[in-house]
């Protein structure tokens, strides 16, 4: 007699696929501006060395992706994007198809115009890729990651502040003396006055630095990440290192999904989901394993929606699907 099939355990948190079909991209950059989510650049195939220069807008209300095609958009992947003044998309660093870059590009949503400000302060023979960018309460942008020569993989951990303004047409990098571990493909989250750097190396999964404050507080929809901890088991051990994952911060916790692990158990992106609680003590909680196994994807929060788009999965397939995070009741 055949054994009965085991019933799959349903995660209390998981990604729900929508009917919103977006562009097929991995290692692109994304950010929220107002009620819309924007993505830029990336690659259409895993082994591609030629990045895209396309910019797309996701309207959650209309549930559609729209390409915004205007002259001057840069060809980039493995770059970072942040929003300033609810109007500007700031692109920082990345791979331009020939070398790593430290350049800055600005898209003005109101004028629908690209500009390239003058940039100073970064080593002339250096560039950035697979780094992070976070807007601080001061309006300065915190850049974290490995810098290295324009083509070589020789890299070390660095922490920079990007100072300047769109109005002045000038930005300047200023290196901070605070040391960080060498990381690439990590995420950065600020909760309260504490910076949490997640992943990007095979050890020391979470790195913590005090003295940083974000410009914006976590959106109300993320409160559920904290409140659901009462229904989750704590992890028996610290999860292993990973890179090219995504993370979402809430007032007292960080949700981490996917990425590529260093433990040798899987050579393909994973669907692991867990939560790192910052209060009352630093504790990991196990959410489960999602069927959405991705790396090089993007994630953002728009209104009442936590969004995931694209990335690559098994057999190096690159995706263009869009998911919303759902909490089971």
N, C-alpha and C positions, 0 to 999 in steps of 0.2 A: 504494500500500500504506500503510495507516495506521501511524503511529508507535506504538511500544509505549509504554504508560503508564509514566511514571517511578515508580520505587518510592519510597515515602515513607521518609525516614530516621527511624529510631526514636531518640528522645531517651534518654540514659542515665538521666535523671530525668524523671518525668512524673506527672501526676495520673491516678489510676485511679478511674473512677466506681463507686460502690457501689450496692447496692439499698436503701440507707437514705434514705428520702424525708423531707426536713425541711420546715419552713415556708418559703414564698416570701418572701425578705427581701433588702434591700440596705441598706447604711449602718447595719447593726446593730453591736452590740458583743459581744465574746466573750472568755471566759477559762476556764482549766482549774482545777478544784478537785478534788483527789484523783484518782479514776479516771474522772471525768466532765468533759465539755466543756459549757459553758453559753453561750447566746446570749440577748440581750435587745434589745427595741425594733426600730428600723429602719423602713423603709417597704416597702409591698407593691407599689407602682408607682413608676416613676422620677420622675414629675412630682408625686407626692403631697407635700403640705405637712403632712399629718397623720400623725405617727409612731405606731407600735404601742407597747403597754405589756406585751406578752406576753414571758414568760420560758420558755425551753425547755432541757431537759437531754438531752444525747446520751450514752447508755451504749454504749461501744465493745464491751463484752462481750456485751450483748444486742442490739447493733446496731439500736437504736431511739431515736427522738426522743420525748420526753414533755413535754407542757406542764405547767408548775407555776403554777397560778393561785391567787394569794393577794391579799387587799386591800392597796392602797397602792402597787402597782407603777406607776412613773412612765411617762408617754408621752414617749419620747425617740428621736431618731436622731442620727447623727453624733457620738455620745458615746464615752466610753472606759470599759473595765471592767478591774478588777484583782482578784486574790484576796488575802485576808489570813487568816493563821492557819489555813489549810486548812479554813476554815469560812464566811468572809464573802465575798460578791461586792460590790465597791464600784463604783458607777456615778458617773462624774464628768462634769459639763458636758453639752453637747449642745443640740440643737434640740428644743423642747417643743411645737412647733406654732404658737407665737406669737412666740417670741424665743429667742436664745441664752441659755444658762443657765450658771451656775457652781455650781449646787447639787450636793450629794452625797447619794446614796441607798445604803442598805445592805440586802442580803438575807442573813438568817441562815439557812443551809441546815439547821442542826440544829433550830431552832425554827420554820422555814418562815414567816418573818415579815419584813415590810418595815419599815424605819424611815428617818426623814429627820433626820440630825444637824444641829445648828446650825453654820452656816458663816460665817466672817469672813475679812477680809483681801483680798477681791477687789474691784476697782473696782465701785462700785454701778451704773454705767451700762454695764458690760462683761459679756461672756459668752464661752463657749468652744464651738467646734465643729470637727470634723475635726482634733482634737488627739491627742496620745498621753499615756499614763500608764504609768509603770514603777515598780515597787516596788524601792527601794534596800536595800542591806544594813543600813542604819540603821532600816529600817521606814518611813521617810518615802517619799512618792510624788512622783516627778518628773513634772511636767506640762510638755509642750512644744507650742508651736503659736501660732497667731495668736489674739490676743484682740481684741475689737472691741466696738462699741456693740451693743446688744441686737438691732438689726435691720439696721443698715447693714453694708456690706462693708469699711469702713475698718478695716484690720487691720495689726498689726505683730508681729514675732517676740518671744516672751516665754518665759522659763523660770521656773517656779514650783516650790516645794516645798509639798506638802500635808502638814501636820503634824496630829497628833491621834490619836484612837483611837475604835473603836466603843464601847468600854466607857464612855468619858467622854461620849459623845454630842456631841462637839465636834470640828470640823476647822478649820484655819486655813491660808490661802494666804500664802506668803511669797515675794516675788519675788526671784530671784537677780540679781546684777549682771552675770553672764556673758551676753554678747550672742550672739544666734543670728540666722541669716538668717530672713526672713519665709517661713513655710511653712504649708501646709494640705493635709491628705490625705497626710501623710508617715507613715513608720514610724520606730521608735526601737529600737535593739538595743544592749545592753551586753555586751561581751566583755572579760573581765579587768577592768581599771580604766579602760576606754575606752568612751565613748558614741559610737555611730554613728547619725546621723540621715540617713534615706534619702528622697530625693524631696520632693514637696510644692511644687516650683517648677520653672521651665523651665531652670534652670542649676544648677551646683554640686550635682550629684546626691548626693554624700556629704559630710556635714559631720561633723567629728571633734572631740570634746572629751575631754580626759583628766580623771581625778579622780573618776570615778563607778564604783560597784561594785553589781552587782545582788544581790538577796537570794538568788536561786537560780542555780545553774549550768545550762548547757544540758543537756537530757536526752540520755542515751546514744544514742538513735536518731538524733540529729542529727550524730553523728560521721561518718556516711556522706557528709554534705555536704562535709566537709573531705577525706576520703580519696579521693573520686571526682575531685578536681581533677587527679590524675595522668593521667586519661584524657580531659581536656577541653582544647580549644584556648583560649589566652588571646585576649581580644577585641582587635581591631586598634585600637579607640578606645573611649573612655568612653561608655557608653550615654547617650542623651538623657534629659532630665528627664521625670518622670512623677508622677502622684498617684493616690491611692485604690487602690494596689497592696497586696500583703502581703509580709512578709519573715519568715524563720526564721533564728535565729542558731545556730551550732554553735561548738565551742571555738575555731576559727580562721577562720571564714568565715560569710557571710550569703547565704542564698538569697533571691532577689527574683523575684516573679511578677506578671504582669498589670499592671493599672492603665490609666490614660489618659495618653497622651503629649502633648507640646507641640510636636512637630515638624511637625504638619500633614499627616503621611502617613496618619494614620488618625483618623477622628472617632469611632471606636468603641473599646471596650476591646481591649487587645492580649493575646496569649498568650505574649509574650516571657518567657524565663526565663534568668537569668544569676546567677553567683555572684561575690561580692566577697570576695577573700581578704585577711585582715588580716595574715597572716604568710606568708613572711618579708618580703614587701613588699606594698603595696596594689595588687592586680592584679584586673582583671575577667576572668572566664572565661565563655565562651558555652556555655549548655546547649542552646538551641534554641528553637523556637516550639511551644508547647502548643496543642492544639485547644481547650483550656479558656481562652477569652478572657473575662476578667472584670475588673470594677472594683467597689469598694464591697463586696467579699466579706470574710469573716473566716477566720483561720487560727489553729491552735493545736496543741499537742503533748500527747497523752495516752498515757502508757506507751510502747508501741512504734509508735504511730501519729502521723503528722503529718497534720492534718485541714484541709480547705478546705470551706467551706459558703457557698452562696448568691451574692449579688452580682448585677450586671446585665451583660448582654452586648450583642450586636448588636441594632439596632432597639429599644433601650431595654427589652428583655425582662428581667424579674427572675426569678431562679431559686431553687429550694429543694433542689437536689441536693447530695449529700455526696460528697467525694472523699478518698482516702488517697494520700499521696505514695509512689510506688514507685521503687525503684532497680534498674536493669537489671544483671544479672550476666553 
